[in-house]
Amino acid sequence: MNKIQKSIAEDNIIPFFQPIINNKTKKIEKYECLARIEDNGVFVSPYHFMEAAKETRMISFITKNMIKHACLKFAKTKYEFSINITNDDLSLGYLEEFLLRITAIYNIEPSRIVLELLEDISSLSKGTILKQLSSLKNIGFKLAVDDFGSESSNFSRLLEFNPDYLKIDGVFIKNILSDKKSQIITKGIVSIAHQMGIKVIAEYIHNQDVQDKVEKLGIDYSQGYLHGIPSKTLNSQA
């Protein structure tokens, strides 16, 4: 908790970037922005500090930091980039004003930013959350549902709002070569998403065999160590 508070106070939440590949063109089309904290020379992933950030109500500070650094990084590129959004960010209701202010500073079109809704977000039909998302989408920001197929990130989400992207939960992709059920579920998600005009992203693409399989299933984009690890620098294609 002390490390998070110090990192935020020093504006030292470090953005890493992982490429996302268009499976038709085979080229990088977008990046996911991932927060890191440096601890004794080691860059620590959110898996190790997000719970502490929630306990200290620091999530929104991390998100704001990531938005600022990401917009600075991508201001002179052509790529889309995604930023993770939590339940706390939406509950506080600051996103629209903050995003519009920062995108204006860096002259970035809202359509280049994908707001990736994490699994911890409660039902979108409650309170002002759905209203916020609808307003952001009307302005031009894109929306993605992360970890689709797990817990609350399921088909009920598609009844609440219409995202631009679905990111299939990694549990289905990790075993997709050997697990018939994973193949059937993934194929069903892709079919329904495409019928609704939603693009599909597969994470955890760790080897060429998995990449070949997701292409056969019609998945639009791939993300994983096969295509690039999270890094402080953009791939040379950028």
C-alpha positions as CSV (number, residue, x, y, z in Angstrom):
1,M,0.0,0.0,0.0
2,N,2.8,2.4,0.8
3,K,4.5,1.6,-2.5
4,I,1.3,2.3,-4.4
5,Q,0.8,5.6,-2.6
6,K,4.4,6.6,-3.2
7,S,4.2,5.7,-6.9
8,I,1.1,7.7,-7.4
9,A,2.5,10.7,-5.5
10,E,5.6,10.6,-7.7
11,D,3.6,10.1,-10.9
12,N,5.5,6.8,-11.2
13,I,2.8,4.3,-12.4
14,I,4.7,3.0,-15.4
15,P,2.7,2.1,-18.6
16,F,3.7,-1.1,-20.5
17,F,2.2,-1.8,-23.9
18,Q,1.3,-5.1,-25.5
19,P,0.5,-5.3,-29.3
20,I,-2.8,-6.7,-30.7
21,I,-2.6,-8.2,-34.1
22,N,-5.2,-8.0,-36.9
23,N,-5.5,-11.7,-37.9
24,K,-6.4,-10.8,-41.5
25,T,-3.6,-8.3,-42.2
26,K,-1.1,-9.9,-39.7
27,K,-0.1,-6.4,-38.6
28,I,-0.3,-4.6,-35.3
29,E,-3.4,-2.5,-35.2
30,K,-3.8,-1.6,-31.5
31,Y,-2.1,-1.9,-28.1
32,E,-3.3,-2.7,-24.6
33,C,-1.9,-0.3,-22.0
34,L,-0.9,-2.1,-18.8
35,A,0.1,-0.5,-15.4
36,R,3.3,-1.5,-13.7
37,I,5.0,-0.4,-10.5
38,E,8.7,-0.5,-10.1
39,D,9.9,-2.2,-6.9
40,N,13.7,-2.6,-6.4
41,G,14.3,-2.8,-10.2
42,V,11.5,-5.2,-10.8
43,F,8.3,-4.1,-12.7
44,V,5.4,-5.5,-10.8
45,S,2.1,-6.3,-12.6
46,P,-1.4,-5.3,-11.4
47,Y,-2.0,-8.9,-10.3
48,H,0.2,-8.1,-7.3
49,F,-1.1,-4.7,-6.4
50,M,-4.6,-4.1,-7.6
51,E,-6.2,-5.5,-4.4
52,A,-4.1,-3.2,-2.3
53,A,-5.1,-0.3,-4.6
54,K,-8.7,-1.1,-4.1
55,E,-8.3,-1.3,-0.3
56,T,-6.7,2.2,-0.3
57,R,-9.2,3.6,-2.9
58,M,-6.3,4.4,-5.3
59,I,-7.7,2.7,-8.4
60,S,-8.9,6.0,-10.0
61,F,-5.5,7.6,-9.5
62,I,-3.8,4.6,-11.4
63,T,-6.4,4.9,-14.2
64,K,-5.9,8.6,-14.6
65,N,-2.1,8.1,-14.6
66,M,-2.5,5.5,-17.3
67,I,-4.8,7.7,-19.4
68,K,-2.3,10.6,-19.4
69,H,0.8,8.5,-20.1
70,A,-1.0,6.4,-22.8
71,C,-2.2,9.6,-24.6
72,L,1.3,11.0,-24.5
73,K,2.7,7.8,-25.9
74,F,0.3,7.4,-28.8
75,A,-0.2,11.0,-29.7
76,K,2.1,10.8,-32.7
77,T,1.1,7.3,-33.8
78,K,-1.9,6.0,-35.8
79,Y,-2.8,3.1,-33.4
80,E,-5.8,2.4,-31.3
81,F,-5.0,1.7,-27.6
82,S,-7.0,0.2,-24.8
83,I,-7.1,1.3,-21.2
84,N,-8.5,-0.9,-18.4
85,I,-11.5,0.6,-16.6
86,T,-12.7,-0.7,-13.2
87,N,-15.9,-0.5,-11.2
88,D,-14.4,2.2,-9.0
89,D,-13.7,4.4,-12.0
90,L,-17.3,4.2,-13.2
91,S,-18.7,4.6,-9.7
92,L,-16.8,7.9,-9.2
93,G,-18.2,9.3,-12.5
94,Y,-15.1,11.2,-13.6
95,L,-14.2,9.4,-16.8
96,E,-16.0,11.4,-19.4
97,E,-14.7,14.9,-18.3
98,F,-11.2,13.6,-17.7
99,L,-10.9,11.7,-21.0
100,L,-12.2,14.7,-23.0
101,R,-9.7,17.0,-21.3
102,I,-6.7,14.7,-21.8
103,T,-7.6,13.8,-25.4
104,A,-7.9,17.5,-26.2
105,I,-4.5,18.3,-24.7
106,Y,-2.9,15.6,-26.9
107,N,-5.1,16.0,-29.9
108,I,-6.3,12.4,-29.9
109,E,-9.6,11.3,-31.5
110,P,-11.8,9.5,-29.0
111,S,-12.3,6.7,-31.6
112,R,-8.7,5.7,-31.1
113,I,-9.3,4.9,-27.4
114,V,-10.8,1.6,-26.3
115,L,-12.1,1.5,-22.7
116,E,-11.7,-2.1,-21.6
117,L,-14.3,-3.0,-18.9
118,L,-12.8,-5.3,-16.3
119,E,-14.7,-8.3,-14.9
120,D,-15.1,-6.5,-11.5
121,I,-17.7,-4.1,-12.9
122,S,-21.1,-4.7,-11.5
123,S,-24.3,-4.9,-13.5
124,L,-24.3,-2.1,-16.0
125,S,-28.0,-1.6,-15.7
126,K,-27.6,-0.2,-12.1
127,G,-27.2,3.5,-11.3
128,T,-25.5,5.7,-13.7
129,I,-22.9,3.2,-15.1
130,L,-24.8,2.4,-18.3
131,K,-25.6,6.1,-18.8
132,Q,-21.9,6.9,-18.6
133,L,-20.9,4.2,-21.0
134,S,-23.6,5.2,-23.5
135,S,-22.4,8.8,-23.4
136,L,-18.8,7.8,-23.9
137,K,-19.7,5.6,-26.8
138,N,-21.8,8.4,-28.4
139,I,-18.8,10.7,-28.1
140,G,-16.7,8.2,-30.0
141,F,-14.8,6.2,-27.4
142,K,-14.9,2.4,-28.1
143,L,-15.8,-0.2,-25.5
144,A,-14.5,-3.7,-24.9
145,V,-15.6,-6.4,-22.5
146,D,-12.6,-8.1,-20.9
147,D,-12.5,-11.8,-19.9
148,F,-15.7,-12.6,-21.7
149,G,-17.2,-15.9,-20.7
150,S,-16.1,-15.7,-17.0
151,E,-18.4,-14.9,-14.1
152,S,-20.2,-11.6,-14.7
153,S,-18.6,-11.1,-18.1
154,N,-21.1,-13.2,-19.9
155,F,-23.9,-13.0,-22.5
156,S,-26.0,-10.9,-20.1
157,R,-23.6,-8.0,-20.8
158,L,-24.7,-8.0,-24.4
159,L,-28.3,-7.3,-23.2
160,E,-27.1,-4.3,-21.2
161,F,-25.0,-2.5,-23.9
162,N,-23.4,-3.0,-27.2
163,P,-19.6,-3.2,-27.0
164,D,-17.2,-2.8,-29.9
165,Y,-15.0,-5.7,-28.8
166,L,-15.1,-8.9,-26.7
167,K,-11.9,-10.3,-25.3
168,I,-12.4,-14.0,-24.8
169,D,-11.5,-15.2,-21.3
170,G,-8.0,-16.8,-21.4
171,V,-9.2,-20.1,-19.9
172,F,-10.8,-21.0,-23.2
173,I,-7.7,-20.0,-25.3
174,K,-5.1,-21.7,-23.1
175,N,-6.5,-25.2,-23.8
176,I,-8.1,-24.6,-27.1
177,L,-5.9,-27.1,-29.0
178,S,-6.8,-30.0,-26.7
179,D,-10.2,-29.2,-25.1
180,K,-13.2,-29.7,-27.3
181,K,-15.5,-27.8,-24.9
182,S,-13.2,-24.7,-25.2
183,Q,-13.4,-25.0,-28.9
184,I,-17.2,-25.2,-28.9
185,I,-17.7,-22.3,-26.5
186,T,-15.2,-20.1,-28.3
187,K,-16.8,-20.9,-31.7
188,G,-20.2,-20.0,-30.2
189,I,-18.9,-16.7,-28.7
190,V,-17.4,-15.7,-32.1
191,S,-20.6,-16.5,-34.0
192,I,-22.9,-14.5,-31.7
193,A,-20.5,-11.6,-31.5
194,H,-20.2,-11.4,-35.3
195,Q,-23.9,-11.5,-35.7
196,M,-24.1,-8.5,-33.4
197,G,-21.4,-6.6,-35.2
198,I,-18.8,-7.1,-32.4
199,K,-15.2,-7.9,-33.1
200,V,-13.5,-10.6,-31.1
201,I,-10.0,-10.6,-29.5
202,A,-8.2,-13.7,-28.2
203,E,-5.5,-13.3,-25.5
204,Y,-2.9,-15.8,-24.3
205,I,-1.7,-16.6,-27.9
206,H,1.5,-18.2,-26.8
207,N,2.5,-20.3,-29.9
208,Q,1.8,-20.6,-33.6
209,D,-0.5,-23.6,-33.3
210,V,-2.9,-21.6,-31.0
211,Q,-2.7,-18.7,-33.4
212,D,-3.6,-21.0,-36.4
213,K,-6.6,-22.3,-34.4
214,V,-8.0,-19.0,-33.4
215,E,-7.7,-17.9,-37.1
216,K,-9.7,-20.9,-38.2
217,L,-12.4,-20.0,-35.6
218,G,-12.7,-16.6,-37.2
219,I,-11.3,-14.6,-34.3
220,D,-10.5,-11.0,-35.5
221,Y,-7.5,-10.1,-33.3
222,S,-4.8,-11.9,-31.3
223,Q,-2.8,-10.8,-28.3
224,G,-0.1,-12.7,-26.5
225,Y,3.6,-13.6,-26.1
226,L,3.7,-15.0,-29.6
227,H,3.2,-11.4,-30.9
228,G,4.9,-9.5,-28.2
229,I,5.4,-9.2,-24.5
230,P,4.3,-6.1,-22.5
231,S,7.0,-3.6,-22.9
232,K,7.8,0.1,-22.1
233,T,8.5,0.6,-25.8
234,L,6.3,0.1,-28.8
235,N,7.0,-2.6,-31.4
236,S,9.2,-1.5,-34.3
237,Q,6.1,-1.6,-36.5
238,A,4.8,1.5,-34.5
